[in-house]
Amino acid sequence: MISTNTRLKLEDIAARIAGGLNVTFEEMTLIQKWADRHTTVATMLRKARRRAINGEPAEGSMDSFMEVMDLGFEDPADHLQGPQNPEDIYNFFKRDDADDWRTRD
């Protein structure tokens, strides 16, 4: 569970990321540490990064829907293009007990 003080600090950092303002290395390390362990913070960070890269989406647009639902990747450069190798997709979802992102929370 995240304390109120920590949550407010993380929300402030995410708001500055979304606004394109400066964030110190220590603050970025702090929010990433929490994002690695808590889905709520990971979602907050993804939304902030998406807003920083893409800006404010038009109301009612597909981009707005994708942002609200937290779908897709923040950076369009990460989007997959063209046919994909089925083995790569299998390896992405293959269970790795050392760091299994599906069982983080």
Sine and cosine of phi, psi and omega as CSV:
sin_phi,cos_phi,sin_psi,cos_psi,sin_omega,cos_omega
0.00,0.00,0.60,-0.80,-0.04,-1.00
-0.99,-0.16,0.74,-0.67,0.03,-1.00
-0.94,0.34,0.35,-0.94,-0.01,-1.00
-0.87,0.49,-0.67,0.74,-0.01,-1.00
-0.88,0.47,-0.70,0.71,0.01,-1.00
-0.91,0.41,-0.68,0.73,0.00,-1.00
-0.87,0.50,-0.70,0.72,0.01,-1.00
-0.90,0.44,-0.62,0.78,0.03,-1.00
-0.90,0.43,-0.69,0.73,0.01,-1.00
-0.92,0.40,-0.64,0.77,0.05,-1.00
-0.90,0.45,-0.61,0.79,0.04,-1.00
-0.90,0.43,-0.69,0.72,0.02,-1.00
-0.89,0.46,-0.71,0.71,0.00,-1.00
-0.89,0.45,-0.62,0.78,0.02,-1.00
-0.91,0.42,-0.62,0.78,0.03,-1.00
-0.94,0.34,-0.59,0.81,0.08,-1.00
-0.89,0.46,-0.74,0.68,-0.01,-1.00
-0.88,0.48,-0.57,0.82,-0.01,-1.00
-0.99,0.11,-0.04,1.00,0.00,-1.00
0.97,0.25,0.35,0.94,0.00,-1.00
-1.00,0.03,0.21,-0.98,-0.02,-1.00
-0.94,0.35,0.66,-0.75,0.08,-1.00
-0.76,-0.65,0.76,-0.65,-0.02,-1.00
-0.95,0.31,0.29,-0.96,0.03,-1.00
-0.88,0.48,-0.64,0.77,0.00,-1.00
-0.90,0.43,-0.65,0.76,0.03,-1.00
-0.92,0.39,-0.65,0.76,0.01,-1.00
-0.91,0.41,-0.63,0.78,0.05,-1.00
-0.90,0.43,-0.67,0.74,0.00,-1.00
-0.89,0.46,-0.76,0.65,-0.05,-1.00
-0.93,0.37,-0.57,0.82,0.03,-1.00
-0.93,0.37,-0.61,0.79,0.04,-1.00
-0.87,0.49,-0.72,0.70,0.02,-1.00
-0.93,0.37,-0.59,0.80,0.00,-1.00
-0.91,0.41,-0.54,0.84,0.03,-1.00
-0.92,0.38,-0.36,0.93,-0.09,-1.00
-0.93,-0.38,-0.30,0.96,-0.07,-1.00
-0.73,-0.69,0.83,-0.56,-0.03,-1.00
-0.87,0.49,-0.61,0.79,-0.02,-1.00
-0.88,0.48,-0.69,0.72,0.01,-1.00
-0.94,0.33,-0.60,0.80,0.05,-1.00
-0.88,0.48,-0.67,0.74,0.05,-1.00
-0.90,0.44,-0.69,0.72,0.02,-1.00
-0.86,0.51,-0.68,0.73,-0.02,-1.00
-0.94,0.35,-0.67,0.75,0.04,-1.00
-0.88,0.48,-0.69,0.72,0.01,-1.00
-0.90,0.43,-0.63,0.78,0.02,-1.00
-0.91,0.41,-0.69,0.73,0.02,-1.00
-0.91,0.42,-0.65,0.76,0.02,-1.00
-0.88,0.47,-0.67,0.74,0.00,-1.00
-0.92,0.39,-0.61,0.79,0.01,-1.00
-0.92,0.39,-0.61,0.79,-0.04,-1.00
-0.98,0.17,-0.73,0.69,-0.14,-0.99
-0.99,-0.13,-0.26,0.97,-0.06,-1.00
0.98,0.20,-0.19,-0.98,-0.01,-1.00
-0.97,0.25,0.86,-0.51,0.03,-1.00
-0.97,0.25,0.46,-0.89,0.04,-1.00
-0.91,0.41,0.65,-0.76,-0.01,-1.00
-0.87,0.50,0.77,-0.63,0.03,-1.00
0.99,0.13,0.05,1.00,-0.02,-1.00
-0.99,0.11,0.20,-0.98,0.05,-1.00
-0.91,0.42,-0.58,0.81,0.04,-1.00
-0.89,0.46,-0.63,0.78,0.04,-1.00
-0.90,0.44,-0.69,0.72,0.03,-1.00
-0.88,0.47,-0.71,0.71,0.00,-1.00
-0.89,0.46,-0.62,0.79,0.01,-1.00
-0.93,0.36,-0.71,0.70,-0.02,-1.00
-0.90,0.45,-0.64,0.77,-0.02,-1.00
-0.99,0.11,-0.10,0.99,-0.02,-1.00
0.83,0.55,0.78,0.62,0.02,-1.00
-0.96,-0.29,0.51,-0.86,0.05,-1.00
0.99,0.16,-0.07,-1.00,-0.01,-1.00
-0.99,-0.16,0.42,-0.91,0.00,-1.00
-0.92,0.39,-0.70,0.72,-0.13,-0.99
-0.99,-0.14,0.86,-0.51,0.02,-1.00
-0.86,0.52,-0.38,0.93,0.04,-1.00
-0.92,0.40,-0.34,0.94,0.01,-1.00
-1.00,0.09,-0.12,0.99,-0.03,-1.00
-0.93,0.37,0.65,-0.76,0.03,-1.00
-0.97,0.23,0.65,-0.76,0.00,-1.00
-0.86,-0.52,0.69,-0.73,0.10,-0.99
0.96,0.29,-0.11,-0.99,-0.01,-1.00
-0.90,0.44,0.55,-0.84,-0.04,-1.00
-0.92,-0.38,0.49,-0.87,0.05,-1.00
-0.97,0.22,0.84,-0.54,-0.01,-1.00
-0.86,0.51,-0.52,0.86,0.02,-1.00
-0.92,0.39,-0.57,0.82,0.06,-1.00
-0.91,0.42,-0.65,0.76,0.01,-1.00
-0.91,0.41,-0.68,0.74,0.04,-1.00
-0.87,0.50,-0.72,0.70,-0.02,-1.00
-0.90,0.43,-0.53,0.85,0.04,-1.00
-0.90,0.44,-0.66,0.75,-0.05,-1.00
-1.00,-0.05,-0.08,1.00,-0.02,-1.00
-0.89,0.46,0.65,-0.76,-0.05,-1.00
-0.95,0.32,0.81,-0.59,0.09,-1.00
-0.80,-0.60,0.97,-0.24,-0.11,-0.99
-0.90,0.44,-0.35,0.94,-0.03,-1.00
-0.90,0.43,-0.68,0.73,0.00,-1.00
-0.55,-0.83,0.97,0.24,-0.06,-1.00
-1.00,-0.02,0.96,-0.28,-0.05,-1.00
-0.91,0.40,-0.35,0.94,-0.01,-1.00
-0.97,0.26,-0.31,0.95,-0.03,-1.00
-0.88,-0.47,0.43,0.91,-0.08,-1.00
-0.89,0.46,-0.67,0.74,-0.09,-1.00
-0.98,-0.18,0.00,0.00,0.00,0.00
